[in-house]
Amino acid sequence: MAKHHLFVALAALPALAQPARIAADPRIELLSIVFHLAGNNEYNQCRLPSYCEDIDKYFAPFKDDETVRLARELNQKHGINYDAVMTYAIYIKDVDSIAERVDFDGANITLKERWRAADARRFAASLRGFVARSKFRQFFDEHSALYETTGARLRKFVESQADLTWFDKFFGAKPDARFIVVPGMVNGGANYGSRLRAEDGREEMYAIIGVWQVDSDNLPLFDKNYLPTLVHEFTHSYVNPLVDRFKALDKAGDAVMKPVEAEMRGQAYGTGHTVACESLVRASTARYIFAHDGEAAGRRDIAYELNRAFLWTGELSDLLASYEADREHYPSLEAFMPKVVAYFEKLAPRVPELMKDFDAKRPKLVSMTPANGARDVDPATTRVVLKFDRPLRGGYSFCYTDDRSLFPKFGKMAFNNEKTTFDMEVQFEPGRDYEFRFNCNGGFASQEGIPVKQETVKWHTRAAP
């Protein structure tokens, strides 16, 4: 049936080697839902209230299904989580057959970066049974209107905002590549870039974009806030193969990672290889923003990455600017990669100084009332007040920790006129723990875009008398 195949060709985009496809994908939803049921934090960030409720209600009888248990086992024993789940989704043909699009034992397939072929086939057999037992197709069909609305909105955003021709111009041509954009309906703020060499020999490059904004009707909303994420995820398809090819980056990345290992592992970046990939992706994304939105926007993007402990993003972006200025000698980024390797090999001893310099430039949170860590908060408290050491630019950000039930019930929020004090309503209950991440996305930042240091805030309210 036509509603099972929701990919739509883009005719209005700038000329590409192959037309992009933008739509919900049953494979992405199936894998997201299974790992949602398995309890993976990254697949329990759904921001679409009615859709999340429908998933939990429809699949409630399958929370302890053998496939869900296997997904949990694969995560715990072999680290099958985050992008490994989405990569698996694009390596199967469809949700009915769960057949291998390409041989799971094949050489140089991205699936093998995280999956063993035996595990991939064992999971496929189990997943096939789950589709039948749960009547997954019925669930998917029942939500076709939501998927079609989401696809149409995402398509409009990409057509109006994204310059997909930039990728080949910046990195070097991939004449046989297809750009594919898929909304991750379950994934909230988590986004993934995956790729594979398809059955016809052409490369498919995926940007799997989490749905983290909704409108007043609680329907997905895509705007320019998504653009850096879209660029970031497509950039992985160009950068990751280069890092794979230049093996010296693995050792250099291990050394660079050590001083900021806690921050990197907190973002699920557990190896020097991954940190090298992410570093080059983030610096390349900054070059896109400089080219399309100007100097100030590019510097703000770099400041955001500094807040996530990629303290060298500005330097690496400047290095890539020298590549852009000399394309006669460097026709592709691959030709320039020895310069990137040389930079990384000298970077590690300088990371502590970069940390010190960045911390000195940060705005400071002078006080928080109630104080972070307070164990005797009056449950009658109705206001939280944050004071800063200088005027900020006016944004803010708070995020859930692993246990979303601990997030406080915040109400109206506002800065004072000087933007040095931030006031927000709160509703507490007695005898409860509360926990959230302050400035997780860098919203509290200086006029120059340098963010206040993020931290995890914990409170405990006194018991009722």
C-alpha positions as a Markdown table, in Angstrom:
| # | Residue | x | y | z |
|---|---|---|---|---|
| 1 | Met | 0.0 | 0.0 | 0.0 |
| 2 | Ala | 1.2 | 3.5 | -0.8 |
| 3 | Lys | 1.1 | 4.7 | 2.7 |
| 4 | His | 3.7 | 2.2 | 3.6 |
| 5 | His | 6.2 | 4.0 | 1.4 |
| 6 | Leu | 6.5 | 7.6 | 2.6 |
| 7 | Phe | 9.7 | 8.7 | 0.9 |
| 8 | Val | 9.1 | 11.7 | -1.3 |
| 9 | Ala | 11.5 | 13.0 | -4.0 |
| 10 | Leu | 12.6 | 16.6 | -3.7 |
| 11 | Ala | 12.4 | 18.5 | -7.0 |
| 12 | Ala | 12.8 | 22.0 | -5.6 |
| 13 | Leu | 16.3 | 21.5 | -4.0 |
| 14 | Pro | 19.4 | 22.7 | -5.7 |
| 15 | Ala | 20.9 | 20.2 | -8.2 |
| 16 | Leu | 22.3 | 17.2 | -6.5 |
| 17 | Ala | 23.9 | 14.0 | -7.7 |
| 18 | Gln | 20.7 | 12.2 | -6.7 |
| 19 | Pro | 17.4 | 13.6 | -5.4 |
| 20 | Ala | 17.0 | 13.7 | -1.7 |
| 21 | Arg | 14.2 | 11.8 | 0.1 |
| 22 | Ile | 12.4 | 13.3 | 3.1 |
| 23 | Ala | 9.8 | 11.4 | 5.1 |
| 24 | Ala | 9.1 | 9.1 | 8.0 |
| 25 | Asp | 10.6 | 5.7 | 7.6 |
| 26 | Pro | 9.0 | 2.5 | 9.1 |
| 27 | Arg | 12.4 | 1.0 | 9.8 |
| 28 | Ile | 13.5 | 4.0 | 11.9 |
| 29 | Glu | 10.3 | 4.0 | 13.9 |
| 30 | Leu | 10.4 | 0.2 | 14.4 |
| 31 | Leu | 14.0 | 0.3 | 15.8 |
| 32 | Ser | 13.4 | 3.4 | 17.8 |
| 33 | Ile | 10.3 | 1.9 | 19.4 |
| 34 | Val | 12.0 | -1.4 | 20.3 |
| 35 | Phe | 14.9 | 0.3 | 22.0 |
| 36 | His | 12.4 | 2.7 | 23.6 |
| 37 | Leu | 10.7 | -0.3 | 25.1 |
| 38 | Ala | 14.1 | -1.7 | 26.1 |
| 39 | Gly | 14.7 | 1.4 | 28.2 |
| 40 | Asn | 17.5 | 3.1 | 26.3 |
| 41 | Asn | 17.7 | 6.7 | 27.6 |
| 42 | Glu | 18.4 | 8.1 | 24.1 |
| 43 | Tyr | 15.2 | 6.5 | 22.8 |
| 44 | Asn | 13.1 | 7.8 | 25.7 |
| 45 | Gln | 13.2 | 11.5 | 24.8 |
| 46 | Cys | 9.9 | 11.6 | 22.8 |
| 47 | Arg | 8.5 | 15.2 | 22.7 |
| 48 | Leu | 5.3 | 14.3 | 20.9 |
| 49 | Pro | 2.9 | 13.7 | 23.8 |
| 50 | Ser | 0.0 | 11.9 | 22.1 |
| 51 | Tyr | 2.4 | 9.8 | 20.0 |
| 52 | Cys | 4.5 | 8.8 | 23.0 |
| 53 | Glu | 1.3 | 7.9 | 24.8 |
| 54 | Asp | 0.1 | 5.8 | 21.9 |
| 55 | Ile | 3.4 | 3.9 | 21.7 |
| 56 | Asp | 3.3 | 3.1 | 25.4 |
| 57 | Lys | -0.3 | 2.0 | 25.3 |
| 58 | Tyr | -0.2 | 0.0 | 22.1 |
| 59 | Phe | 3.1 | -1.8 | 22.9 |
| 60 | Ala | 2.5 | -2.2 | 26.6 |
| 61 | Pro | 1.9 | -6.0 | 26.2 |
| 62 | Phe | 5.4 | -6.3 | 24.6 |
| 63 | Lys | 7.5 | -4.5 | 27.1 |
| 64 | Asp | 9.1 | -7.8 | 28.1 |
| 65 | Asp | 8.9 | -9.3 | 24.6 |
| 66 | Glu | 11.9 | -11.5 | 23.7 |
| 67 | Thr | 13.0 | -9.0 | 21.1 |
| 68 | Val | 13.0 | -6.2 | 23.7 |
| 69 | Arg | 15.0 | -8.4 | 26.1 |
| 70 | Leu | 17.5 | -9.1 | 23.3 |
| 71 | Ala | 17.8 | -5.4 | 22.5 |
| 72 | Arg | 18.5 | -4.7 | 26.2 |
| 73 | Glu | 21.1 | -7.5 | 26.2 |
| 74 | Leu | 22.8 | -6.2 | 23.1 |
| 75 | Asn | 23.0 | -2.7 | 24.6 |
| 76 | Gln | 24.4 | -3.9 | 28.0 |
| 77 | Lys | 26.9 | -6.4 | 26.5 |
| 78 | His | 28.0 | -4.9 | 23.3 |
| 79 | Gly | 27.0 | -1.2 | 23.4 |
| 80 | Ile | 24.3 | -1.4 | 20.8 |
| 81 | Asn | 22.8 | 2.0 | 21.4 |
| 82 | Tyr | 22.7 | 5.6 | 19.9 |
| 83 | Asp | 23.7 | 5.6 | 16.3 |
| 84 | Ala | 24.3 | 1.8 | 16.2 |
| 85 | Val | 20.5 | 1.3 | 16.4 |
| 86 | Met | 19.7 | 3.8 | 13.6 |
| 87 | Thr | 22.5 | 2.3 | 11.4 |
| 88 | Tyr | 21.0 | -1.1 | 11.8 |
| 89 | Ala | 17.6 | 0.3 | 10.7 |
| 90 | Ile | 19.0 | 1.5 | 7.3 |
| 91 | Tyr | 20.7 | -1.9 | 6.7 |
| 92 | Ile | 17.4 | -3.8 | 6.6 |
| 93 | Lys | 15.2 | -3.7 | 3.5 |
| 94 | Asp | 11.8 | -3.2 | 5.1 |
| 95 | Val | 9.9 | -3.9 | 8.3 |
| 96 | Asp | 8.1 | -6.9 | 6.9 |
| 97 | Ser | 11.1 | -9.0 | 5.7 |
| 98 | Ile | 13.8 | -7.6 | 7.9 |
| 99 | Ala | 16.1 | -8.8 | 5.1 |
| 100 | Glu | 19.7 | -7.7 | 4.7 |
| 101 | Arg | 20.0 | -4.9 | 2.2 |
| 102 | Val | 23.7 | -5.8 | 1.9 |
| 103 | Asp | 25.6 | -8.7 | 3.3 |
| 104 | Phe | 26.1 | -8.2 | 7.1 |
| 105 | Asp | 29.4 | -10.0 | 6.6 |
| 106 | Gly | 30.5 | -7.6 | 3.8 |
| 107 | Ala | 33.8 | -5.8 | 4.0 |
| 108 | Asn | 33.8 | -2.1 | 4.7 |
| 109 | Ile | 30.2 | -1.7 | 5.8 |
| 110 | Thr | 29.4 | 0.8 | 8.5 |
| 111 | Leu | 27.3 | -1.6 | 10.3 |
| 112 | Lys | 30.4 | -3.6 | 11.4 |
| 113 | Glu | 31.7 | -0.6 | 13.3 |
| 114 | Arg | 29.3 | -1.6 | 16.2 |
| 115 | Trp | 27.6 | -4.8 | 15.2 |
| 116 | Arg | 28.9 | -8.3 | 14.9 |
| 117 | Ala | 27.3 | -10.1 | 12.0 |
| 118 | Ala | 26.1 | -13.0 | 14.2 |
| 119 | Asp | 24.3 | -10.6 | 16.5 |
| 120 | Ala | 22.9 | -8.6 | 13.6 |
| 121 | Arg | 21.3 | -11.8 | 12.1 |
| 122 | Arg | 20.1 | -13.1 | 15.5 |
| 123 | Phe | 18.4 | -9.7 | 16.1 |
| 124 | Ala | 16.9 | -9.7 | 12.6 |
| 125 | Ala | 15.2 | -13.1 | 13.2 |
| 126 | Ser | 13.8 | -11.9 | 16.5 |
| 127 | Leu | 12.8 | -8.5 | 15.1 |
| 128 | Arg | 10.8 | -10.3 | 12.4 |
| 129 | Gly | 8.8 | -12.1 | 15.0 |
| 130 | Phe | 8.2 | -8.9 | 16.9 |
| 131 | Val | 6.8 | -7.2 | 13.9 |
| 132 | Ala | 4.3 | -10.0 | 13.5 |
| 133 | Arg | 3.4 | -10.4 | 17.2 |
| 134 | Ser | 2.9 | -6.7 | 17.8 |
| 135 | Lys | 1.2 | -6.0 | 14.5 |
| 136 | Phe | 3.6 | -3.2 | 14.0 |
| 137 | Arg | 2.2 | -2.3 | 10.5 |
| 138 | Gln | -1.1 | -1.7 | 12.1 |
| 139 | Phe | 0.4 | 0.8 | 14.5 |
| 140 | Phe | 2.3 | 2.5 | 11.7 |
| 141 | Asp | -0.7 | 2.7 | 9.4 |
| 142 | Glu | -2.8 | 4.2 | 12.2 |
| 143 | His | -0.4 | 7.1 | 12.5 |
| 144 | Ser | 0.1 | 7.7 | 8.7 |
| 145 | Ala | -1.5 | 11.2 | 9.0 |
| 146 | Leu | 1.0 | 12.3 | 11.6 |
| 147 | Tyr | 3.9 | 10.9 | 9.5 |
| 148 | Glu | 2.7 | 12.6 | 6.4 |
| 149 | Thr | 2.3 | 16.0 | 8.2 |
| 150 | Thr | 5.8 | 15.6 | 9.7 |
| 151 | Gly | 7.3 | 14.7 | 6.4 |
| 152 | Ala | 5.7 | 17.7 | 4.7 |
| 153 | Arg | 6.9 | 20.1 | 7.3 |
| 154 | Leu | 10.4 | 18.7 | 7.3 |
| 155 | Arg | 10.4 | 18.8 | 3.5 |
| 156 | Lys | 9.4 | 22.5 | 3.5 |
| 157 | Phe | 12.1 | 23.3 | 6.0 |
| 158 | Val | 14.9 | 21.6 | 4.0 |
| 159 | Glu | 13.7 | 23.0 | 0.7 |
| 160 | Ser | 13.7 | 26.6 | 2.1 |
| 161 | Gln | 16.7 | 26.5 | 4.5 |
| 162 | Ala | 19.3 | 23.9 | 3.5 |
| 163 | Asp | 22.0 | 24.3 | 0.8 |
| 164 | Leu | 22.8 | 20.7 | 0.1 |
| 165 | Thr | 25.1 | 21.7 | -2.8 |
| 166 | Trp | 27.6 | 23.0 | -0.2 |
| 167 | Phe | 28.7 | 19.5 | 0.9 |
| 168 | Asp | 30.2 | 18.5 | -2.4 |
| 169 | Lys | 31.7 | 21.9 | -2.9 |
| 170 | Phe | 33.4 | 21.9 | 0.5 |
| 171 | Phe | 34.4 | 18.2 | 0.9 |
| 172 | Gly | 34.8 | 17.1 | -2.6 |
| 173 | Ala | 32.2 | 15.5 | -4.9 |
| 174 | Lys | 30.3 | 12.3 | -4.2 |
| 175 | Pro | 28.6 | 12.0 | -7.5 |
| 176 | Asp | 26.7 | 8.8 | -6.7 |
| 177 | Ala | 25.4 | 9.9 | -3.3 |
| 178 | Arg | 21.8 | 10.3 | -2.2 |
| 179 | Phe | 20.8 | 12.7 | 0.6 |
| 180 | Ile | 18.0 | 11.2 | 2.8 |
| 181 | Val | 16.3 | 13.1 | 5.7 |
| 182 | Val | 14.2 | 11.1 | 8.2 |
| 183 | Pro | 12.4 | 12.4 | 11.2 |
| 184 | Gly | 13.1 | 10.3 | 14.4 |
| 185 | Met | 9.6 | 10.6 | 15.9 |
| 186 | Val | 10.6 | 8.9 | 19.1 |
| 187 | Asn | 14.0 | 10.4 | 19.5 |
| 188 | Gly | 13.4 | 13.9 | 20.9 |
| 189 | Gly | 16.7 | 15.8 | 21.0 |
| 190 | Ala | 18.8 | 12.9 | 19.7 |
| 191 | Asn | 20.0 | 13.0 | 16.1 |
| 192 | Tyr | 22.1 | 10.7 | 14.0 |
| 193 | Gly | 24.1 | 10.6 | 10.8 |
| 194 | Ser | 24.4 | 7.2 | 9.1 |
| 195 | Arg | 25.4 | 5.9 | 5.7 |
| 196 | Leu | 25.6 | 2.8 | 3.6 |
| 197 | Arg | 26.5 | 1.6 | 0.1 |
| 198 | Ala | 23.2 | 0.5 | -1.2 |
| 199 | Glu | 22.3 | -2.5 | -3.4 |
| 200 | Asp | 22.7 | -0.4 | -6.6 |
| 201 | Gly | 26.2 | 0.7 | -5.6 |
| 202 | Arg | 25.2 | 4.2 | -4.7 |
| 203 | Glu | 25.9 | 5.8 | -1.3 |
| 204 | Glu | 23.0 | 6.7 | 0.9 |
| 205 | Met | 23.7 | 9.5 | 3.4 |
| 206 | Tyr | 21.1 | 9.8 | 6.2 |
| 207 | Ala | 20.3 | 12.7 | 8.5 |
| 208 | Ile | 17.9 | 11.2 | 11.1 |
| 209 | Ile | 16.6 | 14.3 | 12.8 |
| 210 | Gly | 14.9 | 14.0 | 16.2 |
| 211 | Val | 11.6 | 15.8 | 16.7 |
| 212 | Trp | 12.2 | 18.2 | 19.7 |
| 213 | Gln | 10.0 | 21.2 | 18.8 |
| 214 | Val | 6.2 | 21.1 | 18.6 |
| 215 | Asp | 3.6 | 23.8 | 17.8 |
| 216 | Ser | 0.4 | 24.7 | 19.8 |
| 217 | Asp | -1.3 | 21.6 | 18.4 |
| 218 | Asn | 1.7 | 19.4 | 19.6 |
| 219 | Leu | 2.6 | 18.7 | 16.0 |
| 220 | Pro | 6.3 | 18.7 | 14.9 |
| 221 | Leu | 7.7 | 22.1 | 14.1 |
| 222 | Phe | 10.9 | 22.5 | 12.1 |
| 223 | Asp | 12.6 | 25.9 | 11.8 |
| 224 | Lys | 16.1 | 27.3 | 11.4 |
| 225 | Asn | 17.1 | 25.9 | 14.8 |
| 226 | Tyr | 17.3 | 22.6 | 13.1 |
| 227 | Leu | 19.7 | 23.7 | 10.4 |
| 228 | Pro | 23.1 | 23.2 | 12.3 |
| 229 | Thr | 21.8 | 19.7 | 13.3 |
| 230 | Leu | 20.9 | 18.8 | 9.7 |
| 231 | Val | 24.3 | 20.0 | 8.4 |
| 232 | His | 26.1 | 18.2 | 11.3 |
| 233 | Glu | 24.5 | 14.8 | 10.6 |
| 234 | Phe | 25.1 | 14.9 | 6.8 |
| 235 | Thr | 28.7 | 16.0 | 7.5 |
| 236 | His | 29.3 | 12.7 | 9.3 |
| 237 | Ser | 28.9 | 10.9 | 5.9 |
| 238 | Tyr | 31.8 | 12.9 | 4.5 |
| 239 | Val | 34.0 | 13.1 | 7.6 |
| 240 | Asn | 33.8 | 9.7 | 9.2 |
| 241 | Pro | 35.4 | 7.9 | 6.1 |
| 242 | Leu | 38.2 | 10.4 | 6.2 |
| 243 | Val | 39.0 | 9.8 | 9.9 |
| 244 | Asp | 38.8 | 6.0 | 9.2 |
| 245 | Arg | 41.4 | 6.5 | 6.4 |
| 246 | Phe | 43.8 | 8.6 | 8.4 |
| 247 | Lys | 44.5 | 6.1 | 11.3 |
| 248 | Ala | 46.9 | 8.5 | 13.1 |
| 249 | Leu | 43.9 | 10.4 | 14.2 |
| 250 | Asp | 42.8 | 7.6 | 16.5 |
| 251 | Lys | 45.9 | 7.8 | 18.7 |
| 252 | Ala | 45.9 | 11.6 | 18.6 |
| 253 | Gly | 42.2 | 11.6 | 19.5 |
| 254 | Asp | 42.8 | 9.4 | 22.5 |
| 255 | Ala | 45.4 | 11.9 | 23.8 |
| 256 | Val | 43.1 | 14.9 | 23.1 |
| 257 | Met | 40.2 | 13.2 | 24.9 |
| 258 | Lys | 42.0 | 12.5 | 28.2 |
| 259 | Pro | 41.7 | 16.0 | 29.8 |
| 260 | Val | 38.0 | 16.2 | 28.9 |
| 261 | Glu | 37.1 | 12.5 | 29.1 |
| 262 | Ala | 34.3 | 12.9 | 31.6 |
| 263 | Glu | 32.6 | 15.5 | 29.4 |
| 264 | Met | 33.0 | 13.4 | 26.3 |
| 265 | Arg | 31.7 | 10.2 | 27.9 |
| 266 | Gly | 28.8 | 12.2 | 29.2 |
| 267 | Gln | 27.9 | 12.8 | 25.5 |
| 268 | Ala | 28.4 | 9.1 | 24.6 |
| 269 | Tyr | 31.8 | 9.8 | 22.9 |
| 270 | Gly | 33.9 | 7.1 | 24.4 |
| 271 | Thr | 36.9 | 6.8 | 22.0 |
| 272 | Gly | 39.5 | 9.1 | 20.5 |
| 273 | His | 38.3 | 8.0 | 17.1 |
| 274 | Thr | 34.8 | 9.2 | 17.8 |
| 275 | Val | 36.2 | 12.5 | 19.3 |
| 276 | Ala | 38.2 | 13.1 | 16.1 |
| 277 | Cys | 35.1 | 12.5 | 14.0 |
| 278 | Glu | 33.0 | 14.8 | 16.1 |
| 279 | Ser | 35.7 | 17.5 | 16.2 |
| 280 | Leu | 36.0 | 17.6 | 12.4 |
| 281 | Val | 32.2 | 17.5 | 11.9 |
| 282 | Arg | 31.7 | 20.4 | 14.3 |
| 283 | Ala | 34.4 | 22.5 | 12.8 |
| 284 | Ser | 33.0 | 21.8 | 9.3 |
| 285 | Thr | 29.5 | 22.7 | 10.4 |
| 286 | Ala | 30.9 | 26.0 | 11.6 |
| 287 | Arg | 32.3 | 26.6 | 8.1 |
| 288 | Tyr | 28.8 | 26.1 | 6.7 |
| 289 | Ile | 27.4 | 28.6 | 9.1 |
| 290 | Phe | 30.1 | 31.2 | 8.4 |
| 291 | Ala | 29.4 | 30.8 | 4.7 |
| 292 | His | 25.7 | 31.1 | 4.9 |
| 293 | Asp | 24.9 | 33.2 | 8.0 |
| 294 | Gly | 28.0 | 35.3 | 8.6 |
| 295 | Glu | 30.8 | 35.9 | 11.1 |
| 296 | Ala | 28.6 | 36.5 | 14.2 |
| 297 | Ala | 26.5 | 33.3 | 13.7 |
| 298 | Gly | 29.7 | 31.3 | 13.0 |
| 299 | Arg | 31.3 | 32.5 | 16.3 |
| 300 | Arg | 28.1 | 31.7 | 18.2 |
| 301 | Asp | 28.1 | 28.2 | 16.8 |
| 302 | Ile | 31.8 | 27.7 | 17.9 |
| 303 | Ala | 30.9 | 29.0 | 21.4 |
| 304 | Tyr | 28.2 | 26.4 | 21.6 |
| 305 | Glu | 30.7 | 23.7 | 20.8 |
| 306 | Leu | 33.2 | 25.0 | 23.4 |
| 307 | Asn | 30.5 | 24.6 | 26.0 |
| 308 | Arg | 30.3 | 20.9 | 25.0 |
| 309 | Ala | 34.1 | 20.6 | 25.7 |
| 310 | Phe | 35.2 | 20.7 | 22.0 |
| 311 | Leu | 37.5 | 23.5 | 23.1 |
| 312 | Trp | 39.5 | 23.4 | 19.9 |
| 313 | Thr | 36.6 | 24.0 | 17.5 |
| 314 | Gly | 37.6 | 27.6 | 16.8 |
| 315 | Glu | 41.2 | 26.7 | 15.9 |
| 316 | Leu | 40.1 | 23.8 | 13.8 |
| 317 | Ser | 37.5 | 25.9 | 12.0 |
| 318 | Asp | 40.2 | 28.5 | 11.3 |
| 319 | Leu | 42.4 | 25.7 | 9.9 |
| 320 | Leu | 39.6 | 24.7 | 7.6 |
| 321 | Ala | 39.3 | 28.3 | 6.5 |
| 322 | Ser | 42.8 | 28.1 | 5.2 |
| 323 | Tyr | 41.8 | 24.9 | 3.3 |
| 324 | Glu | 38.8 | 26.8 | 1.7 |
| 325 | Ala | 41.2 | 29.7 | 0.7 |
| 326 | Asp | 43.5 | 27.3 | -1.2 |
| 327 | Arg | 41.4 | 24.9 | -3.1 |
| 328 | Glu | 43.9 | 25.0 | -6.0 |
| 329 | His | 46.4 | 23.0 | -3.9 |
| 330 | Tyr | 43.7 | 21.1 | -2.0 |
| 331 | Pro | 40.9 | 20.1 | -4.3 |
| 332 | Ser | 39.2 | 18.1 | -1.6 |
| 333 | Leu | 39.3 | 17.8 | 2.2 |
| 334 | Glu | 41.0 | 14.4 | 1.8 |
| 335 | Ala | 44.0 | 16.2 | 0.2 |
| 336 | Phe | 44.1 | 18.6 | 3.2 |
| 337 | Met | 43.8 | 15.8 | 5.8 |
| 338 | Pro | 47.6 | 15.6 | 6.6 |
| 339 | Lys | 47.3 | 19.2 | 7.9 |
| 340 | Val | 44.4 | 18.1 | 10.1 |
| 341 | Val | 46.3 | 15.1 | 11.4 |
| 342 | Ala | 49.3 | 17.3 | 12.2 |
| 343 | Tyr | 47.1 | 19.7 | 14.1 |
| 344 | Phe | 45.6 | 16.9 | 16.2 |
| 345 | Glu | 49.0 | 15.4 | 16.9 |
| 346 | Lys | 50.1 | 18.7 | 18.6 |
| 347 | Leu | 46.8 | 19.5 | 20.3 |
| 348 | Ala | 46.7 | 17.2 | 23.4 |
| 349 | Pro | 49.3 | 19.1 | 25.5 |
| 350 | Arg | 47.5 | 22.4 | 24.9 |
| 351 | Val | 44.0 | 21.2 | 25.9 |
| 352 | Pro | 44.4 | 22.1 | 29.7 |
| 353 | Glu | 45.4 | 25.6 | 28.7 |
| 354 | Leu | 42.4 | 25.8 | 26.3 |
| 355 | Met | 40.2 | 24.7 | 29.2 |
| 356 | Lys | 41.6 | 27.4 | 31.5 |
| 357 | Asp | 41.3 | 30.2 | 28.8 |
| 358 | Phe | 37.7 | 29.3 | 28.0 |
| 359 | Asp | 36.7 | 29.1 | 31.7 |
| 360 | Ala | 38.1 | 32.5 | 32.3 |
| 361 | Lys | 35.9 | 34.0 | 29.5 |
| 362 | Arg | 32.7 | 32.3 | 30.8 |
| 363 | Pro | 29.9 | 34.3 | 32.5 |
| 364 | Lys | 29.5 | 33.0 | 36.0 |
| 365 | Leu | 26.4 | 31.9 | 37.9 |
| 366 | Val | 26.9 | 33.9 | 41.1 |
| 367 | Ser | 24.0 | 32.4 | 43.1 |
| 368 | Met | 21.1 | 30.1 | 42.8 |
| 369 | Thr | 18.1 | 30.2 | 45.2 |
| 370 | Pro | 17.5 | 27.5 | 46.4 |
| 371 | Ala | 21.1 | 26.6 | 46.3 |
| 372 | Asn | 22.3 | 23.6 | 44.2 |
| 373 | Gly | 22.5 | 20.6 | 46.5 |
| 374 | Ala | 20.1 | 22.0 | 49.1 |
| 375 | Arg | 18.5 | 19.1 | 51.1 |
| 376 | Asp | 16.0 | 21.1 | 53.1 |
| 377 | Val | 14.1 | 23.1 | 50.5 |
| 378 | Asp | 10.9 | 24.5 | 51.8 |
| 379 | Pro | 8.1 | 22.9 | 49.6 |
| 380 | Ala | 6.2 | 26.1 | 49.8 |
| 381 | Thr | 8.9 | 27.8 | 47.7 |
| 382 | Thr | 7.4 | 29.3 | 44.5 |
| 383 | Arg | 10.4 | 31.0 | 42.9 |
| 384 | Val | 13.8 | 30.1 | 41.7 |
| 385 | Val | 16.3 | 33.0 | 41.3 |
| 386 | Leu | 19.5 | 32.8 | 39.3 |
| 387 | Lys | 22.1 | 35.7 | 39.5 |
| 388 | Phe | 24.9 | 36.2 | 37.0 |
| 389 | Asp | 28.1 | 38.3 | 37.1 |
| 390 | Arg | 27.3 | 40.2 | 33.9 |
| 391 | Pro | 24.4 | 40.8 | 31.5 |
| 392 | Leu | 23.5 | 37.8 | 29.4 |
| 393 | Arg | 22.0 | 37.8 | 25.9 |
| 394 | Gly | 18.6 | 36.5 | 27.0 |
| 395 | Gly | 18.3 | 32.8 | 26.3 |
| 396 | Tyr | 18.0 | 29.9 | 28.7 |
| 397 | Ser | 18.1 | 26.1 | 28.7 |
| 398 | Phe | 17.2 | 23.3 | 31.1 |
| 399 | Cys | 17.1 | 19.6 | 30.4 |
| 400 | Tyr | 16.0 | 16.3 | 31.9 |
| 401 | Thr | 18.5 | 14.0 | 33.5 |
| 402 | Asp | 18.2 | 10.3 | 33.0 |
| 403 | Asp | 15.2 | 10.2 | 35.3 |
| 404 | Arg | 12.6 | 12.5 | 33.8 |
| 405 | Ser | 10.3 | 12.2 | 36.8 |
| 406 | Leu | 12.8 | 14.3 | 38.8 |
| 407 | Phe | 12.4 | 17.4 | 36.6 |
| 408 | Pro | 10.8 | 20.2 | 38.6 |
| 409 | Lys | 7.5 | 21.8 | 37.5 |
| 410 | Phe | 8.6 | 25.2 | 36.3 |
| 411 | Gly | 6.3 | 27.9 | 35.2 |
| 412 | Lys | 6.8 | 31.4 | 33.8 |
| 413 | Met | 10.5 | 32.4 | 33.3 |
| 414 | Ala | 12.0 | 35.9 | 32.7 |
| 415 | Phe | 15.2 | 38.0 | 33.0 |
| 416 | Asn | 15.2 | 41.3 | 34.7 |
| 417 | Asn | 15.8 | 44.4 | 32.5 |
| 418 | Glu | 19.6 | 44.2 | 32.9 |
| 419 | Lys | 19.6 | 40.5 | 32.1 |
| 420 | Thr | 21.7 | 39.8 | 35.2 |
| 421 | Thr | 18.9 | 38.0 | 37.1 |
| 422 | Phe | 16.7 | 35.2 | 35.9 |
| 423 | Asp | 13.5 | 34.4 | 37.8 |
| 424 | Met | 11.2 | 31.4 | 37.3 |
| 425 | Glu | 8.1 | 30.0 | 38.9 |
| 426 | Val | 8.3 | 26.6 | 40.5 |
| 427 | Gln | 5.9 | 24.2 | 42.1 |
| 428 | Phe | 7.4 | 21.8 | 44.6 |
| 429 | Glu | 5.9 | 18.8 | 46.5 |
| 430 | Pro | 7.1 | 17.9 | 50.0 |
| 431 | Gly | 9.6 | 15.1 | 50.7 |
| 432 | Arg | 10.8 | 14.8 | 47.1 |
| 433 | Asp | 14.1 | 14.8 | 45.1 |
| 434 | Tyr | 14.4 | 17.1 | 42.1 |
| 435 | Glu | 17.1 | 17.0 | 39.5 |
| 436 | Phe | 17.8 | 18.8 | 36.1 |
| 437 | Arg | 20.6 | 19.9 | 33.9 |
| 438 | Phe | 21.2 | 23.7 | 34.0 |
| 439 | Asn | 22.3 | 25.3 | 30.7 |
| 440 | Cys | 22.6 | 21.9 | 28.9 |
| 441 | Asn | 22.2 | 23.6 | 25.5 |
| 442 | Gly | 24.1 | 26.8 | 26.2 |
| 443 | Gly | 21.1 | 29.1 | 26.3 |
| 444 | Phe | 22.5 | 31.1 | 29.2 |
| 445 | Ala | 25.3 | 32.9 | 27.4 |
| 446 | Ser | 27.2 | 36.2 | 27.2 |
| 447 | Gln | 26.5 | 38.8 | 24.6 |
| 448 | Glu | 29.3 | 37.2 | 22.6 |
| 449 | Gly | 27.7 | 33.8 | 22.8 |
| 450 | Ile | 30.0 | 32.3 | 25.4 |
| 451 | Pro | 27.8 | 30.0 | 27.6 |
| 452 | Val | 27.7 | 29.7 | 31.4 |
| 453 | Lys | 29.1 | 26.4 | 32.6 |
| 454 | Gln | 26.5 | 23.7 | 32.6 |
| 455 | Glu | 25.8 | 21.7 | 35.8 |
| 456 | Thr | 23.4 | 19.2 | 37.3 |
| 457 | Val | 21.2 | 20.8 | 39.9 |
| 458 | Lys | 19.8 | 18.6 | 42.7 |
| 459 | Trp | 17.3 | 19.6 | 45.4 |
| 460 | His | 15.4 | 17.8 | 48.1 |
| 461 | Thr | 12.3 | 19.3 | 49.7 |
| 462 | Arg | 11.4 | 18.9 | 53.4 |
| 463 | Ala | 8.7 | 16.4 | 54.3 |
| 464 | Ala | 5.3 | 17.8 | 55.1 |
| 465 | Pro | 4.9 | 18.7 | 58.8 |
